[in-house]
């Protein structure tokens, strides 16, 4: 198991997401987490349960209302 201590950085730095397999899709309710995963070249699904508007410039990721919908999308 790899940890962020090994790469000496923390999310949302793209290097932290490099610990995940290349074909991973990150599912998160925090926009900054999805943004970090996408900056590392991973796919991301944003659960917009608390943040109703994408707070960052650029393309809005795949967006779902809850974890069940994220699983169905996968």
N, CA, C, O and CB atoms as a CASP TS submission, in Angstrom:
PFRMAT TS
TARGET T0000
AUTHOR 0000-0000-0000
METHOD Language model
MODEL 1
PARENT N/A
ATOM      1  N   UNK     1       0.840  -1.179   0.000  1.00  0.00           N
ATOM      2  CA  UNK     1       0.000   0.000   0.000  1.00  0.00           C
ATOM      3  C   UNK     1       0.887   1.245   0.000  1.00  0.00           C
ATOM      4  O   UNK     1       1.817   1.356   0.799  1.00  0.00           O
ATOM      5  CB  UNK     1      -0.956  -0.004   1.218  1.00  0.00           C
ATOM      6  N   UNK     2       0.598   2.149  -0.876  1.00  0.00           N
ATOM      7  CA  UNK     2       1.347   3.402  -0.941  1.00  0.00           C
ATOM      8  C   UNK     2       0.591   4.487  -0.185  1.00  0.00           C
ATOM      9  O   UNK     2      -0.632   4.434  -0.051  1.00  0.00           O
ATOM     10  CB  UNK     2       1.589   3.829  -2.411  1.00  0.00           C
ATOM     11  N   UNK     3       1.331   5.460   0.300  1.00  0.00           N
ATOM     12  CA  UNK     3       0.721   6.565   1.022  1.00  0.00           C
ATOM     13  C   UNK     3       1.251   7.889   0.498  1.00  0.00           C
ATOM     14  O   UNK     3       2.269   7.931  -0.193  1.00  0.00           O
ATOM     15  CB  UNK     3       0.982   6.440   2.527  1.00  0.00           C
ATOM     16  N   UNK     4       0.552   8.974   0.831  1.00  0.00           N
ATOM     17  CA  UNK     4       1.004  10.292   0.398  1.00  0.00           C
ATOM     18  C   UNK     4       2.324  10.673   1.057  1.00  0.00           C
ATOM     19  O   UNK     4       3.048  11.519   0.532  1.00  0.00           O
ATOM     20  CB  UNK     4      -0.057  11.341   0.708  1.00  0.00           C
ATOM     21  N   UNK     5       2.652  10.067   2.196  1.00  0.00           N
ATOM     22  CA  UNK     5       3.940  10.355   2.823  1.00  0.00           C
ATOM     23  C   UNK     5       5.094   9.939   1.922  1.00  0.00           C
ATOM     24  O   UNK     5       6.156  10.560   1.946  1.00  0.00           O
ATOM     25  CB  UNK     5       4.048   9.646   4.172  1.00  0.00           C
ATOM     26  N   UNK     6       4.892   8.888   1.124  1.00  0.00           N
ATOM     27  CA  UNK     6       5.939   8.423   0.208  1.00  0.00           C
ATOM     28  C   UNK     6       6.246   9.436  -0.882  1.00  0.00           C
ATOM     29  O   UNK     6       7.399   9.575  -1.289  1.00  0.00           O
ATOM     30  CB  UNK     6       5.531   7.109  -0.424  1.00  0.00           C
ATOM     31  N   UNK     7       5.232  10.145  -1.361  1.00  0.00           N
ATOM     32  CA  UNK     7       5.459  11.140  -2.416  1.00  0.00           C
ATOM     33  C   UNK     7       5.635  12.538  -1.822  1.00  0.00           C
ATOM     34  O   UNK     7       5.886  13.499  -2.549  1.00  0.00           O
ATOM     35  CB  UNK     7       4.289  11.136  -3.419  1.00  0.00           C
ATOM     36  N   UNK     8       5.504  12.645  -0.505  1.00  0.00           N
ATOM     37  CA  UNK     8       5.713  13.886   0.244  1.00  0.00           C
ATOM     38  C   UNK     8       4.847  15.048  -0.244  1.00  0.00           C
ATOM     39  O   UNK     8       5.307  16.179  -0.401  1.00  0.00           O
ATOM     40  CB  UNK     8       7.159  14.281   0.166  1.00  0.00           C
ATOM     41  N   UNK     9       3.606  14.727  -0.470  1.00  0.00           N
ATOM     42  CA  UNK     9       2.635  15.743  -0.854  1.00  0.00           C
ATOM     43  C   UNK     9       1.247  15.267  -0.477  1.00  0.00           C
ATOM     44  O   UNK     9       1.056  14.097  -0.147  1.00  0.00           O
ATOM     45  CB  UNK     9       2.717  16.054  -2.368  1.00  0.00           C
ATOM     46  N   UNK    10       0.284  16.160  -0.523  1.00  0.00           N
ATOM     47  CA  UNK    10      -1.085  15.827  -0.145  1.00  0.00           C
ATOM     48  C   UNK    10      -2.055  16.322  -1.204  1.00  0.00           C
ATOM     49  O   UNK    10      -1.732  17.195  -2.009  1.00  0.00           O
ATOM     50  CB  UNK    10      -1.434  16.428   1.225  1.00  0.00           C
ATOM     51  N   UNK    11      -3.250  15.746  -1.186  1.00  0.00           N
ATOM     52  CA  UNK    11      -4.285  16.160  -2.124  1.00  0.00           C
ATOM     53  C   UNK    11      -4.604  17.633  -1.924  1.00  0.00           C
ATOM     54  O   UNK    11      -4.587  18.097  -0.783  1.00  0.00           O
ATOM     55  CB  UNK    11      -5.554  15.304  -1.955  1.00  0.00           C
ATOM     56  N   UNK    12      -4.887  18.371  -2.948  1.00  0.00           N
ATOM     57  CA  UNK    12      -5.159  17.989  -4.331  1.00  0.00           C
ATOM     58  C   UNK    12      -3.952  18.019  -5.264  1.00  0.00           C
ATOM     59  O   UNK    12      -4.139  18.062  -6.480  1.00  0.00           O
ATOM     60  CB  UNK    12      -6.199  18.877  -4.877  1.00  0.00           C
ATOM     61  N   UNK    13      -2.723  17.997  -4.751  1.00  0.00           N
ATOM     62  CA  UNK    13      -1.546  17.929  -5.612  1.00  0.00           C
ATOM     63  C   UNK    13      -1.633  16.674  -6.484  1.00  0.00           C
ATOM     64  O   UNK    13      -1.903  15.585  -5.978  1.00  0.00           O
ATOM     65  CB  UNK    13      -0.237  17.926  -4.766  1.00  0.00           C
ATOM     66  N   UNK    14      -1.408  16.823  -7.776  1.00  0.00           N
ATOM     67  CA  UNK    14      -1.542  15.716  -8.729  1.00  0.00           C
ATOM     68  C   UNK    14      -0.654  14.528  -8.366  1.00  0.00           C
ATOM     69  O   UNK    14      -1.005  13.388  -8.670  1.00  0.00           O
ATOM     70  CB  UNK    14      -1.205  16.194 -10.132  1.00  0.00           C
ATOM     71  N   UNK    15       0.472  14.767  -7.731  1.00  0.00           N
ATOM     72  CA  UNK    15       1.372  13.658  -7.365  1.00  0.00           C
ATOM     73  C   UNK    15       0.725  12.703  -6.370  1.00  0.00           C
ATOM     74  O   UNK    15       1.043  11.513  -6.369  1.00  0.00           O
ATOM     75  CB  UNK    15       2.671  14.204  -6.776  1.00  0.00           C
ATOM     76  N   UNK    16      -0.166  13.193  -5.532  1.00  0.00           N
ATOM     77  CA  UNK    16      -0.847  12.319  -4.573  1.00  0.00           C
ATOM     78  C   UNK    16      -1.754  11.318  -5.284  1.00  0.00           C
ATOM     79  O   UNK    16      -1.908  10.187  -4.822  1.00  0.00           O
ATOM     80  CB  UNK    16      -1.666  13.154  -3.580  1.00  0.00           C
ATOM     81  N   UNK    17      -2.343  11.716  -6.380  1.00  0.00           N
ATOM     82  CA  UNK    17      -3.240  10.830  -7.129  1.00  0.00           C
ATOM     83  C   UNK    17      -2.472   9.846  -7.994  1.00  0.00           C
ATOM     84  O   UNK    17      -3.042   8.866  -8.473  1.00  0.00           O
ATOM     85  CB  UNK    17      -4.181  11.647  -7.996  1.00  0.00           C
ATOM     86  N   UNK    18      -1.193  10.095  -8.200  1.00  0.00           N
ATOM     87  CA  UNK    18      -0.353   9.173  -8.962  1.00  0.00           C
ATOM     88  C   UNK    18      -0.182   7.843  -8.259  1.00  0.00           C
ATOM     89  O   UNK    18       0.326   6.892  -8.854  1.00  0.00           O
ATOM     90  CB  UNK    18       1.000   9.787  -9.216  1.00  0.00           C
ATOM     91  N   UNK    19      -0.593   7.757  -7.010  1.00  0.00           N
ATOM     92  CA  UNK    19      -0.538   6.497  -6.275  1.00  0.00           C
ATOM     93  C   UNK    19      -1.642   5.539  -6.701  1.00  0.00           C
ATOM     94  O   UNK    19      -1.576   4.346  -6.403  1.00  0.00           O
ATOM     95  CB  UNK    19      -0.632   6.759  -4.787  1.00  0.00           C
ATOM     96  N   UNK    20      -2.658   6.051  -7.398  1.00  0.00           N
ATOM     97  CA  UNK    20      -3.774   5.218  -7.855  1.00  0.00           C
ATOM     98  C   UNK    20      -3.442   4.581  -9.195  1.00  0.00           C
ATOM     99  O   UNK    20      -2.669   5.149  -9.967  1.00  0.00           O
ATOM    100  CB  UNK    20      -5.067   6.048  -7.966  1.00  0.00           C
ATOM    101  N   UNK    21      -4.007   3.413  -9.490  1.00  0.00           N
ATOM    102  CA  UNK    21      -3.801   2.806 -10.810  1.00  0.00           C
ATOM    103  C   UNK    21      -4.255   3.753 -11.925  1.00  0.00           C
ATOM    104  O   UNK    21      -5.211   4.507 -11.746  1.00  0.00           O
ATOM    105  CB  UNK    21      -4.561   1.467 -10.909  1.00  0.00           C
ATOM    106  N   UNK    22      -3.585   3.716 -13.055  1.00  0.00           N
ATOM    107  CA  UNK    22      -3.831   4.652 -14.160  1.00  0.00           C
ATOM    108  C   UNK    22      -5.270   4.642 -14.662  1.00  0.00           C
ATOM    109  O   UNK    22      -5.763   5.677 -15.111  1.00  0.00           O
ATOM    110  CB  UNK    22      -2.913   4.333 -15.303  1.00  0.00           C
ATOM    111  N   UNK    23      -5.942   3.528 -14.600  1.00  0.00           N
ATOM    112  CA  UNK    23      -7.312   3.437 -15.127  1.00  0.00           C
ATOM    113  C   UNK    23      -8.358   3.751 -14.065  1.00  0.00           C
ATOM    114  O   UNK    23      -9.533   3.435 -14.257  1.00  0.00           O
ATOM    115  CB  UNK    23      -7.565   2.047 -15.695  1.00  0.00           C
ATOM    116  N   UNK    24      -7.970   4.356 -12.960  1.00  0.00           N
ATOM    117  CA  UNK    24      -8.894   4.627 -11.856  1.00  0.00           C
ATOM    118  C   UNK    24      -9.857   5.772 -12.173  1.00  0.00           C
ATOM    119  O   UNK    24      -9.555   6.676 -12.953  1.00  0.00           O
ATOM    120  CB  UNK    24      -8.111   4.954 -10.592  1.00  0.00           C
ATOM    121  N   UNK    25     -11.012   5.696 -11.545  1.00  0.00           N
ATOM    122  CA  UNK    25     -11.964   6.802 -11.531  1.00  0.00           C
ATOM    123  C   UNK    25     -12.174   7.173 -10.078  1.00  0.00           C
ATOM    124  O   UNK    25     -12.580   6.339  -9.269  1.00  0.00           O
ATOM    125  CB  UNK    25     -13.323   6.426 -12.238  1.00  0.00           C
ATOM    126  N   UNK    26     -11.898   8.421  -9.748  1.00  0.00           N
ATOM    127  CA  UNK    26     -12.099   8.888  -8.385  1.00  0.00           C
ATOM    128  C   UNK    26     -13.520   9.405  -8.244  1.00  0.00           C
ATOM    129  O   UNK    26     -13.971  10.214  -9.054  1.00  0.00           O
ATOM    130  CB  UNK    26     -11.073   9.986  -8.013  1.00  0.00           C
ATOM    131  N   UNK    27     -14.226   8.944  -7.224  1.00  0.00           N
ATOM    132  CA  UNK    27     -15.572   9.412  -6.923  1.00  0.00           C
ATOM    133  C   UNK    27     -15.472  10.193  -5.619  1.00  0.00           C
ATOM    134  O   UNK    27     -15.032   9.656  -4.603  1.00  0.00           O
ATOM    135  CB  UNK    27     -16.608   8.216  -6.819  1.00  0.00           C
ATOM    136  N   UNK    28     -15.882  11.465  -5.648  1.00  0.00           N
ATOM    137  CA  UNK    28     -15.743  12.294  -4.454  1.00  0.00           C
ATOM    138  C   UNK    28     -16.833  13.350  -4.388  1.00  0.00           C
ATOM    139  O   UNK    28     -17.375  13.779  -5.407  1.00  0.00           O
ATOM    140  CB  UNK    28     -14.372  12.956  -4.423  1.00  0.00           C
ATOM    141  N   UNK    29     -17.137  13.757  -3.167  1.00  0.00           N
ATOM    142  CA  UNK    29     -18.113  14.820  -2.953  1.00  0.00           C
ATOM    143  C   UNK    29     -17.443  16.184  -2.861  1.00  0.00           C
ATOM    144  O   UNK    29     -18.127  17.204  -2.774  1.00  0.00           O
ATOM    145  CB  UNK    29     -18.917  14.550  -1.689  1.00  0.00           C
ATOM    146  N   UNK    30     -16.130  16.214  -2.880  1.00  0.00           N
ATOM    147  CA  UNK    30     -15.395  17.474  -2.819  1.00  0.00           C
ATOM    148  C   UNK    30     -14.824  17.800  -4.193  1.00  0.00           C
ATOM    149  O   UNK    30     -14.060  17.022  -4.764  1.00  0.00           O
ATOM    150  CB  UNK    30     -14.266  17.404  -1.763  1.00  0.00           C
ATOM    151  N   UNK    31     -15.201  18.940  -4.705  1.00  0.00           N
ATOM    152  CA  UNK    31     -14.761  19.331  -6.043  1.00  0.00           C
ATOM    153  C   UNK    31     -13.242  19.378  -6.151  1.00  0.00           C
ATOM    154  O   UNK    31     -12.687  18.983  -7.177  1.00  0.00           O
ATOM    155  CB  UNK    31     -15.345  20.685  -6.409  1.00  0.00           C
ATOM    156  N   UNK    32     -12.552  19.860  -5.099  1.00  0.00           N
ATOM    157  CA  UNK    32     -11.097  19.955  -5.163  1.00  0.00           C
ATOM    158  C   UNK    32     -10.459  18.586  -5.313  1.00  0.00           C
ATOM    159  O   UNK    32      -9.397  18.470  -5.924  1.00  0.00           O
ATOM    160  CB  UNK    32     -10.557  20.646  -3.921  1.00  0.00           C
ATOM    161  N   UNK    33     -11.084  17.538  -4.766  1.00  0.00           N
ATOM    162  CA  UNK    33     -10.560  16.179  -4.883  1.00  0.00           C
ATOM    163  C   UNK    33     -10.688  15.678  -6.325  1.00  0.00           C
ATOM    164  O   UNK    33      -9.762  15.072  -6.863  1.00  0.00           O
ATOM    165  CB  UNK    33     -11.301  15.230  -3.917  1.00  0.00           C
ATOM    166  N   UNK    34     -11.834  15.934  -6.937  1.00  0.00           N
ATOM    167  CA  UNK    34     -12.035  15.539  -8.339  1.00  0.00           C
ATOM    168  C   UNK    34     -11.095  16.335  -9.238  1.00  0.00           C
ATOM    169  O   UNK    34     -10.528  15.784 -10.181  1.00  0.00           O
ATOM    170  CB  UNK    34     -13.514  15.758  -8.771  1.00  0.00           C
ATOM    171  N   UNK    35     -10.928  17.606  -8.958  1.00  0.00           N
ATOM    172  CA  UNK    35     -10.012  18.444  -9.731  1.00  0.00           C
ATOM    173  C   UNK    35      -8.589  17.896  -9.658  1.00  0.00           C
ATOM    174  O   UNK    35      -7.900  17.828 -10.676  1.00  0.00           O
ATOM    175  CB  UNK    35     -10.050  19.897  -9.223  1.00  0.00           C
ATOM    176  N   UNK    36      -8.149  17.510  -8.481  1.00  0.00           N
ATOM    177  CA  UNK    36      -6.810  16.950  -8.320  1.00  0.00           C
ATOM    178  C   UNK    36      -6.633  15.656  -9.090  1.00  0.00           C
ATOM    179  O   UNK    36      -5.604  15.456  -9.736  1.00  0.00           O
ATOM    180  CB  UNK    36      -6.517  16.714  -6.860  1.00  0.00           C
ATOM    181  N   UNK    37      -7.619  14.777  -9.032  1.00  0.00           N
ATOM    182  CA  UNK    37      -7.542  13.511  -9.764  1.00  0.00           C
ATOM    183  C   UNK    37      -7.487  13.760 -11.262  1.00  0.00           C
ATOM    184  O   UNK    37      -6.709  13.122 -11.971  1.00  0.00           O
ATOM    185  CB  UNK    37      -8.739  12.615  -9.421  1.00  0.00           C
ATOM    186  N   UNK    38      -8.299  14.671 -11.741  1.00  0.00           N
ATOM    187  CA  UNK    38      -8.303  14.972 -13.174  1.00  0.00           C
ATOM    188  C   UNK    38      -6.984  15.599 -13.607  1.00  0.00           C
ATOM    189  O   UNK    38      -6.523  15.357 -14.722  1.00  0.00           O
ATOM    190  CB  UNK    38      -9.466  15.907 -13.519  1.00  0.00           C
ATOM    191  N   UNK    39      -6.370  16.403 -12.740  1.00  0.00           N
ATOM    192  CA  UNK    39      -5.088  17.003 -13.092  1.00  0.00           C
ATOM    193  C   UNK    39      -3.983  15.950 -13.175  1.00  0.00           C
ATOM    194  O   UNK    39      -2.948  16.177 -13.802  1.00  0.00           O
ATOM    195  CB  UNK    39      -4.713  18.079 -12.073  1.00  0.00           C
ATOM    196  N   UNK    40      -4.207  14.804 -12.543  1.00  0.00           N
ATOM    197  CA  UNK    40      -3.253  13.696 -12.604  1.00  0.00           C
ATOM    198  C   UNK    40      -3.567  12.743 -13.754  1.00  0.00           C
ATOM    199  O   UNK    40      -2.914  11.709 -13.897  1.00  0.00           O
ATOM    200  CB  UNK    40      -3.248  12.932 -11.284  1.00  0.00           C
ATOM    201  N   UNK    41      -4.565  13.082 -14.576  1.00  0.00           N
ATOM    202  CA  UNK    41      -4.903  12.252 -15.724  1.00  0.00           C
ATOM    203  C   UNK    41      -5.902  11.155 -15.445  1.00  0.00           C
ATOM    204  O   UNK    41      -6.130  10.294 -16.296  1.00  0.00           O
ATOM    205  CB  UNK    41      -3.687  11.651 -16.261  1.00  0.00           C
ATOM    206  N   UNK    42      -6.505  11.169 -14.262  1.00  0.00           N
ATOM    207  CA  UNK    42      -7.521  10.168 -13.929  1.00  0.00           C
ATOM    208  C   UNK    42      -8.901  10.694 -14.289  1.00  0.00           C
ATOM    209  O   UNK    42      -9.085  11.889 -14.521  1.00  0.00           O
ATOM    210  CB  UNK    42      -7.459   9.796 -12.428  1.00  0.00           C
ATOM    211  N   UNK    43      -9.857   9.796 -14.332  1.00  0.00           N
ATOM    212  CA  UNK    43     -11.242  10.201 -14.533  1.00  0.00           C
ATOM    213  C   UNK    43     -11.822  10.536 -13.169  1.00  0.00           C
ATOM    214  O   UNK    43     -11.345  10.040 -12.148  1.00  0.00           O
ATOM    215  CB  UNK    43     -12.077   9.079 -15.251  1.00  0.00           C
ATOM    216  N   UNK    44     -12.841  11.371 -13.149  1.00  0.00           N
ATOM    217  CA  UNK    44     -13.460  11.736 -11.888  1.00  0.00           C
ATOM    218  C   UNK    44     -14.958  11.879 -12.010  1.00  0.00           C
ATOM    219  O   UNK    44     -15.476  12.330 -13.032  1.00  0.00           O
ATOM    220  CB  UNK    44     -12.871  13.011 -11.374  1.00  0.00           C
ATOM    221  N   UNK    45     -15.649  11.486 -10.950  1.00  0.00           N
ATOM    222  CA  UNK    45     -17.097  11.677 -10.854  1.00  0.00           C
ATOM    223  C   UNK    45     -17.336  12.505  -9.601  1.00  0.00           C
ATOM    224  O   UNK    45     -16.878  12.160  -8.511  1.00  0.00           O
ATOM    225  CB  UNK    45     -17.884  10.295 -10.806  1.00  0.00           C
ATOM    226  N   UNK    46     -18.054  13.594  -9.774  1.00  0.00           N
ATOM    227  CA  UNK    46     -18.321  14.523  -8.681  1.00  0.00           C
ATOM    228  C   UNK    46     -19.729  14.307  -8.139  1.00  0.00           C
ATOM    229  O   UNK    46     -20.707  14.425  -8.878  1.00  0.00           O
ATOM    230  CB  UNK    46     -18.143  15.980  -9.149  1.00  0.00           C
ATOM    231  N   UNK    47     -19.832  13.989  -6.846  1.00  0.00           N
ATOM    232  CA  UNK    47     -21.120  13.889  -6.171  1.00  0.00           C
ATOM    233  C   UNK    47     -21.424  15.287  -5.633  1.00  0.00           C
ATOM    234  O   UNK    47     -20.770  15.762  -4.704  1.00  0.00           O
ATOM    235  CB  UNK    47     -21.104  12.793  -5.011  1.00  0.00           C
ATOM    236  N   UNK    48     -22.402  15.924  -6.215  1.00  0.00           N
ATOM    237  CA  UNK    48     -22.667  17.337  -5.891  1.00  0.00           C
ATOM    238  C   UNK    48     -23.687  17.518  -4.768  1.00  0.00           C
ATOM    239  O   UNK    48     -24.557  18.385  -4.857  1.00  0.00           O
ATOM    240  CB  UNK    48     -23.156  18.061  -7.127  1.00  0.00           C
ATOM    241  N   UNK    49     -23.589  16.728  -3.737  1.00  0.00           N
ATOM    242  CA  UNK    49     -24.584  16.768  -2.661  1.00  0.00           C
ATOM    243  C   UNK    49     -24.516  18.024  -1.807  1.00  0.00           C
ATOM    244  O   UNK    49     -25.539  18.448  -1.271  1.00  0.00           O
ATOM    245  CB  UNK    49     -24.418  15.575  -1.782  1.00  0.00           C
ATOM    246  N   UNK    50     -23.340  18.632  -1.663  1.00  0.00           N
ATOM    247  CA  UNK    50     -23.252  19.855  -0.863  1.00  0.00           C
ATOM    248  C   UNK    50     -22.813  21.057  -1.691  1.00  0.00           C
ATOM    249  O   UNK    50     -23.273  22.174  -1.453  1.00  0.00           O
ATOM    250  CB  UNK    50     -22.289  19.652   0.289  1.00  0.00           C
ATOM    251  N   UNK    51     -21.942  20.840  -2.645  1.00  0.00           N
ATOM    252  CA  UNK    51     -21.482  21.919  -3.523  1.00  0.00           C
ATOM    253  C   UNK    51     -22.330  21.841  -4.785  1.00  0.00           C
ATOM    254  O   UNK    51     -22.100  20.968  -5.622  1.00  0.00           O
ATOM    255  CB  UNK    51     -19.928  21.801  -3.853  1.00  0.00           C
ATOM    256  N   UNK    52     -23.278  22.707  -4.938  1.00  0.00           N
ATOM    257  CA  UNK    52     -24.221  22.603  -6.053  1.00  0.00           C
ATOM    258  C   UNK    52     -23.712  23.167  -7.376  1.00  0.00           C
ATOM    259  O   UNK    52     -24.273  22.872  -8.431  1.00  0.00           O
ATOM    260  CB  UNK    52     -25.479  23.298  -5.693  1.00  0.00           C
ATOM    261  N   UNK    53     -22.661  23.969  -7.328  1.00  0.00           N
ATOM    262  CA  UNK    53     -22.102  24.540  -8.551  1.00  0.00           C
ATOM    263  C   UNK    53     -20.618  24.222  -8.590  1.00  0.00           C
ATOM    264  O   UNK    53     -19.930  24.341  -7.576  1.00  0.00           O
ATOM    265  CB  UNK    53     -22.349  26.081  -8.629  1.00  0.00           C
ATOM    266  N   UNK    54     -20.117  23.817  -9.755  1.00  0.00           N
ATOM    267  CA  UNK    54     -18.699  23.505  -9.909  1.00  0.00           C
ATOM    268  C   UNK    54     -17.900  24.783  -9.639  1.00  0.00           C
ATOM    269  O   UNK    54     -18.068  25.774 -10.350  1.00  0.00           O
ATOM    270  CB  UNK    54     -18.391  22.933 -11.344  1.00  0.00           C
ATOM    271  N   UNK    55     -17.031  24.773  -8.620  1.00  0.00           N
ATOM    272  CA  UNK    55     -16.378  26.007  -8.196  1.00  0.00           C
ATOM    273  C   UNK    55     -15.084  26.376  -8.934  1.00  0.00           C
ATOM    274  O   UNK    55     -14.436  27.365  -8.591  1.00  0.00           O
ATOM    275  CB  UNK    55     -16.086  25.908  -6.766  1.00  0.00           C
ATOM    276  N   UNK    56     -14.713  25.599  -9.926  1.00  0.00           N
ATOM    277  CA  UNK    56     -13.449  25.843 -10.612  1.00  0.00           C
ATOM    278  C   UNK    56     -13.676  26.164 -12.087  1.00  0.00           C
ATOM    279  O   UNK    56     -14.677  25.748 -12.669  1.00  0.00           O
ATOM    280  CB  UNK    56     -12.527  24.632 -10.473  1.00  0.00           C
ATOM    281  N   UNK    57     -12.738  26.910 -12.693  1.00  0.00           N
ATOM    282  CA  UNK    57     -12.855  27.159 -14.133  1.00  0.00           C
ATOM    283  C   UNK    57     -12.602  25.873 -14.910  1.00  0.00           C
ATOM    284  O   UNK    57     -11.985  24.936 -14.403  1.00  0.00           O
ATOM    285  CB  UNK    57     -11.866  28.262 -14.581  1.00  0.00           C
ATOM    286  N   UNK    58     -13.077  25.844 -16.120  1.00  0.00           N
ATOM    287  CA  UNK    58     -12.854  24.673 -16.973  1.00  0.00           C
ATOM    288  C   UNK    58     -14.048  23.753 -17.014  1.00  0.00           C
ATOM    289  O   UNK    58     -15.130  24.071 -16.521  1.00  0.00           O
ATOM    290  CB  UNK    58     -11.651  23.907 -16.502  1.00  0.00           C
ATOM    291  N   UNK    59     -13.821  22.612 -17.611  1.00  0.00           N
ATOM    292  CA  UNK    59     -14.891  21.642 -17.810  1.00  0.00           C
ATOM    293  C   UNK    59     -15.399  21.066 -16.493  1.00  0.00           C
ATOM    294  O   UNK    59     -14.621  20.732 -15.600  1.00  0.00           O
ATOM    295  CB  UNK    59     -14.413  20.522 -18.707  1.00  0.00           C
ATOM    296  N   UNK    60     -16.707  20.961 -16.395  1.00  0.00           N
ATOM    297  CA  UNK    60     -17.338  20.313 -15.242  1.00  0.00           C
ATOM    298  C   UNK    60     -17.236  18.805 -15.453  1.00  0.00           C
ATOM    299  O   UNK    60     -17.556  18.317 -16.537  1.00  0.00           O
ATOM    300  CB  UNK    60     -18.843  20.770 -15.065  1.00  0.00           C
ATOM    301  N   UNK    61     -16.798  18.059 -14.442  1.00  0.00           N
ATOM    302  CA  UNK    61     -16.684  16.604 -14.594  1.00  0.00           C
ATOM    303  C   UNK    61     -18.055  15.936 -14.622  1.00  0.00           C
ATOM    304  O   UNK    61     -19.088  16.591 -14.485  1.00  0.00           O
ATOM    305  CB  UNK    61     -15.843  16.016 -13.457  1.00  0.00           C
ATOM    306  N   UNK    62     -18.038  14.621 -14.804  1.00  0.00           N
ATOM    307  CA  UNK    62     -19.280  13.865 -14.677  1.00  0.00           C
ATOM    308  C   UNK    62     -19.836  14.181 -13.295  1.00  0.00           C
ATOM    309  O   UNK    62     -19.098  14.242 -12.312  1.00  0.00           O
ATOM    310  CB  UNK    62     -19.053  12.306 -14.879  1.00  0.00           C
ATOM    311  N   UNK    63     -21.131  14.377 -13.237  1.00  0.00           N
ATOM    312  CA  UNK    63     -21.752  14.878 -12.017  1.00  0.00           C
ATOM    313  C   UNK    63     -22.979  14.043 -11.666  1.00  0.00           C
ATOM    314  O   UNK    63     -23.817  13.761 -12.523  1.00  0.00           O
ATOM    315  CB  UNK    63     -22.139  16.360 -12.174  1.00  0.00           C
ATOM    316  N   UNK    64     -23.075  13.651 -10.401  1.00  0.00           N
ATOM    317  CA  UNK    64     -24.198  12.831  -9.944  1.00  0.00           C
ATOM    318  C   UNK    64     -24.671  13.348  -8.583  1.00  0.00           C
ATOM    319  O   UNK    64     -23.921  14.042  -7.897  1.00  0.00           O
ATOM    320  CB  UNK    64     -23.793  11.322  -9.856  1.00  0.00           C
ATOM    321  N   UNK    65     -25.908  13.019  -8.182  1.00  0.00           N
ATOM    322  CA  UNK    65     -26.425  13.509  -6.902  1.00  0.00           C
ATOM    323  C   UNK    65     -26.037  12.661  -5.690  1.00  0.00           C
ATOM    324  O   UNK    65     -26.092  13.146  -4.560  1.00  0.00           O
ATOM    325  CB  UNK    65     -27.907  13.592  -6.976  1.00  0.00           C
ATOM    326  N   UNK    66     -25.641  11.386  -5.910  1.00  0.00           N
ATOM    327  CA  UNK    66     -25.333  10.528  -4.772  1.00  0.00           C
ATOM    328  C   UNK    66     -24.458   9.349  -5.212  1.00  0.00           C
ATOM    329  O   UNK    66     -24.199   9.157  -6.400  1.00  0.00           O
ATOM    330  CB  UNK    66     -26.632  10.017  -4.113  1.00  0.00           C
ATOM    331  N   UNK    67     -24.015   8.576  -4.235  1.00  0.00           N
ATOM    332  CA  UNK    67     -23.112   7.465  -4.507  1.00  0.00           C
ATOM    333  C   UNK    67     -23.770   6.381  -5.363  1.00  0.00           C
ATOM    334  O   UNK    67     -23.110   5.769  -6.203  1.00  0.00           O
ATOM    335  CB  UNK    67     -22.627   6.865  -3.203  1.00  0.00           C
ATOM    336  N   UNK    68     -25.034   6.149  -5.158  1.00  0.00           N
ATOM    337  CA  UNK    68     -25.751   5.154  -5.966  1.00  0.00           C
ATOM    338  C   UNK    68     -25.688   5.523  -7.446  1.00  0.00           C
ATOM    339  O   UNK    68     -25.447   4.662  -8.293  1.00  0.00           O
ATOM    340  CB  UNK    68     -27.225   5.038  -5.507  1.00  0.00           C
ATOM    341  N   UNK    69     -25.899   6.776  -7.751  1.00  0.00           N
ATOM    342  CA  UNK    69     -25.837   7.238  -9.144  1.00  0.00           C
ATOM    343  C   UNK    69     -24.422   7.131  -9.690  1.00  0.00           C
ATOM    344  O   UNK    69     -24.238   6.858 -10.876  1.00  0.00           O
ATOM    345  CB  UNK    69     -26.333   8.686  -9.256  1.00  0.00           C
ATOM    346  N   UNK    70     -23.423   7.341  -8.845  1.00  0.00           N
ATOM    347  CA  UNK    70     -22.021   7.209  -9.286  1.00  0.00           C
ATOM    348  C   UNK    70     -21.724   5.757  -9.670  1.00  0.00           C
ATOM    349  O   UNK    70     -21.069   5.495 -10.679  1.00  0.00           O
ATOM    350  CB  UNK    70     -21.042   7.681  -8.165  1.00  0.00           C
ATOM    351  N   UNK    71     -22.208   4.828  -8.862  1.00  0.00           N
ATOM    352  CA  UNK    71     -22.014   3.406  -9.166  1.00  0.00           C
ATOM    353  C   UNK    71     -22.704   3.050 -10.481  1.00  0.00           C
ATOM    354  O   UNK    71     -22.144   2.331 -11.309  1.00  0.00           O
ATOM    355  CB  UNK    71     -22.557   2.520  -8.015  1.00  0.00           C
ATOM    356  N   UNK    72     -23.906   3.549 -10.665  1.00  0.00           N
ATOM    357  CA  UNK    72     -24.634   3.271 -11.901  1.00  0.00           C
ATOM    358  C   UNK    72     -23.889   3.852 -13.108  1.00  0.00           C
ATOM    359  O   UNK    72     -23.873   3.240 -14.176  1.00  0.00           O
ATOM    360  CB  UNK    72     -26.064   3.848 -11.824  1.00  0.00           C
ATOM    361  N   UNK    73     -23.278   5.022 -12.946  1.00  0.00           N
ATOM    362  CA  UNK    73     -22.527   5.655 -14.026  1.00  0.00           C
ATOM    363  C   UNK    73     -21.276   4.853 -14.371  1.00  0.00           C
ATOM    364  O   UNK    73     -20.901   4.747 -15.539  1.00  0.00           O
ATOM    365  CB  UNK    73     -22.147   7.084 -13.640  1.00  0.00           C
ATOM    366  N   UNK    74     -20.635   4.293 -13.354  1.00  0.00           N
ATOM    367  CA  UNK    74     -19.441   3.481 -13.593  1.00  0.00           C
ATOM    368  C   UNK    74     -19.784   2.242 -14.362  1.00  0.00           C
ATOM    369  O   UNK    74     -18.903   1.434 -14.657  1.00  0.00           O
ATOM    370  CB  UNK    74     -18.769   3.108 -12.288  1.00  0.00           C
TER
END
